[in-house]
Amino acid sequence: MGLKHKRRELHGVVGGLGVVVALAGFVGGWMSVTTTIVVTFGVWIIGATLVNLLTEPPER
């Protein structure tokens, strides 16, 4: 099975990336608070959109 059938797992990866960005900004101090919030939501929104567009819906 390729990545086209791993929608749920890829959503988990995108969520994890968003959490890593948030931790880097809030705890690590790499970005200001406002930038951290914007970038975190950007990662989640763009990542989820790409996963939905590039994968097939789960079978029922």
C-alpha positions as CSV (number, residue, x, y, z in Angstrom):
1,M,0.0,0.0,0.0
2,G,1.2,3.4,-0.9
3,L,0.7,6.8,0.7
4,K,-2.6,7.2,-1.1
5,H,-4.2,4.8,1.4
6,K,-2.7,6.2,4.6
7,R,-4.9,9.3,5.1
8,R,-5.3,8.8,8.9
9,E,-1.6,8.3,9.5
10,L,-0.7,11.3,7.4
11,H,-3.1,13.5,9.4
12,G,-1.3,12.3,12.5
13,V,2.0,13.3,11.0
14,V,0.7,16.8,10.1
15,G,-0.7,17.2,13.7
16,G,2.7,16.2,15.1
17,L,4.5,18.7,12.9
18,G,2.1,21.5,14.2
19,V,2.9,20.5,17.8
20,V,6.6,20.5,17.1
21,V,6.3,24.0,15.6
22,A,4.3,25.2,18.6
23,L,6.8,23.8,21.1
24,A,9.7,25.3,19.2
25,G,8.0,28.7,19.3
26,F,6.6,28.8,22.8
27,V,9.1,26.7,24.7
28,G,12.2,27.2,22.5
29,G,11.7,30.8,21.9
30,W,12.5,30.6,18.2
31,M,9.6,32.8,17.1
32,S,7.4,35.4,18.7
33,V,4.1,34.3,20.2
34,T,2.1,35.7,17.3
35,T,4.3,34.2,14.7
36,T,4.2,30.8,16.4
37,I,0.4,30.8,16.5
38,V,0.1,31.8,12.8
39,V,2.7,29.3,11.7
40,T,1.3,26.5,13.8
41,F,-2.2,26.9,12.4
42,G,-0.7,27.3,8.9
43,V,1.0,24.0,9.2
44,W,-2.2,22.3,10.4
45,I,-4.5,23.9,7.7
46,I,-2.2,23.5,4.7
47,G,-1.1,20.0,5.8
48,A,-4.6,18.8,6.3
49,T,-5.7,20.2,3.0
50,L,-2.8,18.6,1.1
51,V,-3.4,15.2,2.8
52,N,-7.1,15.4,1.8
53,L,-6.3,16.4,-1.8
54,L,-3.5,13.8,-2.3
55,T,-5.0,10.8,-0.7
56,E,-8.1,8.7,-1.4
57,P,-11.0,8.7,1.1
58,P,-11.1,5.8,3.5
59,E,-13.2,2.8,2.4
60,R,-16.5,2.2,4.2
